[in-house]
Amino acid sequence: MAQYSLVAGSVGLITLQNPPVNALSAVVRKGIVSTFERALRDPKVKSVVICGQNGVFCGGADIKEFGTNMSGPPLVPMIHAIEAADKPVVAAIEGSALGGGLELALGCHYRIAHSNARLGLPEVSLGLLPAAGGTQRLPRLIGIPAALDLITTGRHVTAAEALQLGIVDQVTDHKIVDEAVKFVLSVAGKPLDARRISTYPCPPLSDLDTVFEMVMQKVRQRAHGAIAPIACVQAVQAAATLPYAQGMEREKELMATLFTSGQARSMQYCFFAQRAVSKWSIPSGARWDTSMPRPVHKAAVIGLGTMGRGITVALAQTGLSVVAVETQEKQLMEAKQAMPGMLERGARRRGVSLTLHKITYSRDIRAVADVDLVIEAVFEDMALKKKVFQQLSDICKPGTFLCTNTSGLDVDHLASQTCNPELVVGMHFFAPAHVMKLLEVVYGPRSSPQAVATAMQLGKKMGKVSVAVGNCRGFVGNRMLKPYVEQAFFLLEEGATPEQVDGALEEFGFSMGVFKVSDLSGLDVGWRVRMADGFAEPGASSGPSARVRQGRRYSPLGDLLCEQGRFGQKTGQGWYQYDKPGGRVARSDPWLHSFLAEYRTRHGLVARRIDNQEVLERCLYALINEGFRILEDGIAAGPEDIDLIYVFGYGWPRHRGGPMFYAGMVGLTKVLQRLEHYHQAHPDVPFMQPCSLLRRLVASGSPPVHRWREVIKKVHSQL
Ligand SMILES: CCC[C@H](O)CC(=O)SCCNC(=O)CCNC(=O)[C@H](O)C(C)(C)COP(=O)([O-])OP(=O)([O-])OC[C@H]1O[C@@H](n2cnc3c(N)ncnc32)[C@H](O)[C@@H]1OP(=O)([O-])[O-]
């Protein structure tokens, strides 16, 4: 709703009230319309201030209403009525003014912001565009290039930047409503014609067509198939080329195509999933709202390789004191040199000024004796990690949480090396750890609720999307990757090329296909894992049994490349070739194509034409099938957890909602049928055998993804 009061004798104060972010629900819109009409009617009222309760102006349209039959007064005419009013209206902005919230403020004649405010039009990240006049008013106010930047990226700006851009008229550190009232009294009686943004011409720009062509090209490249950023450019182009009323028509038309699209549904699902996973619960019954995290003032990182450095930076950026330990002198020196630059770039990326960081370096593990939490990030070797955990258990003060950054080793086994296994959890970061948003918090059967809560809270402090997952080989993300990569290898054996497989995945929306990712992260990483699992063995990659391991189909292609020293970008050759070791631009490699041809001949395989649909189905459905197994095993609490892990850690396109949501969009019956088809064709590939949970969901009528937990609960209760 919206509350109305008369202040300072002549100012109508409208306060938006819809906790927690004063979203513009039907009731709020109704409240604004009626209170505004009241203010206009009242002869005592000479001016109006609009603000939000509880320190937040407005988080925009109510996203929860999007899937429903929208009722109540629409936003656009409401904002027009505010702009057309003959009494001055000031938006008093504190906290957030986002989406429809900022559009409402742009309809006001003046905007004053508290210095804590963040403003933006983030609709693009919900698969939409700012359709309450945002695409038409913002370019008129701040110019086309700046508006294009804000609208196509959805980034939030600080009050200071908003002032610089001209979005707000004044920034204050004082009480926002008092300042707004003072301000509106000072402008009472001044003509308002020059304050109505919709009447402004768009600031002219020379060579408009070239500007839009270039922007469109850039946006398309970044969008990876998402349609909202393209529509945002088209809407701003309308502002630049059409009169306001026609521009508004175009904005409405474009919004209509986005609003009902599967992409918008997927992205809005991601928005709510992100909030849902922070409300974690684990099989022991521990939950986010009953488990108290312990404060962490000082942390330590053991091992300053690529991961350790990123984790140290991520921790230091939160303002914590960090002890960074590396026993190898050379590695320590390199880390010391690299860290300031990483911190500086991090500050620039986050739009904050570089503050003094409290990192101390040591070669001696005993330097961690007084920290509250340690993150071990040494080489991925169980024997080495065990030794580190034994040492930490002896050295650290009582109660120190011991975390491992392993990407898949047994967290419980590491916990058993310590005197207090309840203090041990996994904190699985993704490279580069100070940039990537995902954190898997891995609980073992003995991890205490407090240890999980502390790791989850620390993740949040670091700006991560933290997902609590159970302990199994590869946890959630890497476990699902295995069948996906396996299918990609099989497709090469059957006639596909890395270019084709990657092309199909990139067209689907991944920023990089599976083979390019493999080249980037190093082929030797997977090779080492396969050796540890007893799949890859030296010399076993040739001969008649090369394509069968442990009774199942196996492709030694990755092992063969590693045996040749082709580790990917770092060696200049992998699935692609690069102009030099460390090169970034993947080029098709004729050597690899003849290697594949020879390999097929050697193993009596006849290359066939494989279409992109098969590439997608085999890679993605194998991965999704493993996702169902993970749910069945209780390793992830719900489909949202898996989806966010893939969106934030593995480049799954957000506009496809994550693998489990995508399965629901495709139709669970279809996914099941295709898995059955491929499993019949390849009975020696267990990953293709449809998971019983998937069958159960189909038998229950394929409920929507938000109702899967009910079926999963039933499955677990019957175990
Ligand atoms: C014609 C239409 C035109 C228009 O252009 C379209 C739009 O405006 S599109 C909209 C454009 N606007 C946006 O895209 C802004 C989206 N919102 C945000 O970015 C952040 O929520 C915000 C920065 C505001 C606060 O961050 P924070 O302090 O970390 O808090 P938090 O994030 O944890 O949220 C707390 C609770 O509020 C809930 N909720 C939040 N917003 C909305 C909403 N608009 N609606 C409904 N609910 C919303 C959220 O689900 C959560 O619920 P719960 O049940 O407690 O889990």
The ligand as a MOL file (V3000), in Angstrom:
LIG
                    3D

  0  0  0     0  0            999 V3000
M  V30 BEGIN CTAB
M  V30 COUNTS 56 58 0 0 0
M  V30 BEGIN ATOM
M  V30 1 C 5.7760 -2.8770 -16.6760 0
M  V30 2 C 6.8950 -3.3640 -15.8210 0
M  V30 3 C 8.0560 -2.5130 -15.8380 0
M  V30 4 C 9.2430 -2.7390 -14.9890 0
M  V30 5 O 10.2870 -2.1840 -15.7560 0
M  V30 6 C 9.5440 -4.1600 -14.6340 0
M  V30 7 C 10.3320 -4.2860 -13.3500 0
M  V30 8 O 10.4500 -3.3960 -12.5680 0
M  V30 9 S 11.0070 -5.7920 -13.0620 0
M  V30 10 C 11.7580 -5.6590 -11.4640 0
M  V30 11 C 13.0290 -4.9470 -11.5120 0
M  V30 12 N 13.6680 -4.9720 -10.2280 0
M  V30 13 C 14.6490 -5.8300 -9.9050 0
M  V30 14 O 15.0800 -6.6130 -10.7130 0
M  V30 15 C 15.1780 -5.7760 -8.5100 0
M  V30 16 C 15.1480 -7.1400 -7.8710 0
M  V30 17 N 15.5740 -7.1070 -6.4920 0
M  V30 18 C 16.8550 -7.0170 -6.1140 0
M  V30 19 O 17.7380 -6.8650 -6.9060 0
M  V30 20 C 17.1630 -7.1230 -4.6510 0
M  V30 21 O 16.0950 -7.8250 -4.0570 0
M  V30 22 C 17.3640 -5.8010 -3.9120 0
M  V30 23 C 18.6650 -5.1670 -4.3960 0
M  V30 24 C 16.2010 -4.8570 -4.1560 0
M  V30 25 C 17.4480 -6.0840 -2.3880 0
M  V30 26 O 18.4440 -7.0230 -2.1420 0
M  V30 27 P 18.5610 -7.7300 -0.7030 0
M  V30 28 O 18.4560 -6.7090 0.3330 0
M  V30 29 O 19.7670 -8.5960 -0.7800 0 CHG=-1
M  V30 30 O 17.2610 -8.6150 -0.5640 0
M  V30 31 P 16.8440 -9.9180 -1.3930 0
M  V30 32 O 17.3040 -9.8460 -2.7990 0
M  V30 33 O 17.1650 -11.1150 -0.6000 0 CHG=-1
M  V30 34 O 15.2560 -9.7190 -1.4360 0
M  V30 35 C 14.4920 -9.7580 -0.2570 0
M  V30 36 C 13.1350 -10.3290 -0.5920 0
M  V30 37 O 12.4500 -9.4490 -1.4880 0
M  V30 38 C 12.0210 -10.1530 -2.6340 0
M  V30 39 N 12.1040 -9.2350 -3.7840 0
M  V30 40 C 13.1190 -8.4240 -4.1070 0
M  V30 41 N 12.8030 -7.6890 -5.1890 0
M  V30 42 C 11.5260 -8.0340 -5.5270 0
M  V30 43 C 10.6510 -7.6190 -6.5430 0
M  V30 44 N 10.9800 -6.6630 -7.4360 0
M  V30 45 N 9.4470 -8.1990 -6.6060 0
M  V30 46 C 9.0870 -9.1440 -5.7310 0
M  V30 47 N 9.8800 -9.5740 -4.7270 0
M  V30 48 C 11.0930 -9.0210 -4.6420 0
M  V30 49 C 12.9940 -11.3100 -2.7480 0
M  V30 50 O 12.4310 -12.3580 -3.5000 0
M  V30 51 C 13.2040 -11.6710 -1.2900 0
M  V30 52 O 12.0780 -12.4270 -0.9000 0
M  V30 53 P 12.1980 -13.5660 0.2310 0
M  V30 54 O 10.8550 -14.1830 0.2220 0
M  V30 55 O 12.5590 -12.8310 1.4780 0 CHG=-1
M  V30 56 O 13.2990 -14.4880 -0.2450 0 CHG=-1
M  V30 END ATOM
M  V30 BEGIN BOND
M  V30 1 1 1 2
M  V30 2 1 2 3
M  V30 3 1 3 4
M  V30 4 1 4 5
M  V30 5 1 4 6
M  V30 6 1 6 7
M  V30 7 2 7 8
M  V30 8 1 7 9
M  V30 9 1 9 10
M  V30 10 1 10 11
M  V30 11 1 11 12
M  V30 12 1 12 13
M  V30 13 2 13 14
M  V30 14 1 13 15
M  V30 15 1 15 16
M  V30 16 1 16 17
M  V30 17 1 17 18
M  V30 18 2 18 19
M  V30 19 1 18 20
M  V30 20 1 20 21
M  V30 21 1 20 22
M  V30 22 1 22 23
M  V30 23 1 22 24
M  V30 24 1 22 25
M  V30 25 1 25 26
M  V30 26 1 26 27
M  V30 27 2 27 28
M  V30 28 1 27 29
M  V30 29 1 27 30
M  V30 30 1 30 31
M  V30 31 2 31 32
M  V30 32 1 31 33
M  V30 33 1 31 34
M  V30 34 1 34 35
M  V30 35 1 35 36
M  V30 36 1 36 37
M  V30 37 1 36 51
M  V30 38 1 37 38
M  V30 39 1 38 39
M  V30 40 1 38 49
M  V30 41 1 39 40
M  V30 42 1 39 48
M  V30 43 2 40 41
M  V30 44 1 41 42
M  V30 45 1 42 43
M  V30 46 2 42 48
M  V30 47 1 43 44
M  V30 48 2 43 45
M  V30 49 1 45 46
M  V30 50 2 46 47
M  V30 51 1 47 48
M  V30 52 1 49 50
M  V30 53 1 49 51
M  V30 54 1 51 52
M  V30 55 1 52 53
M  V30 56 2 53 54
M  V30 57 1 53 55
M  V30 58 1 53 56
M  V30 END BOND
M  V30 END CTAB
M  END
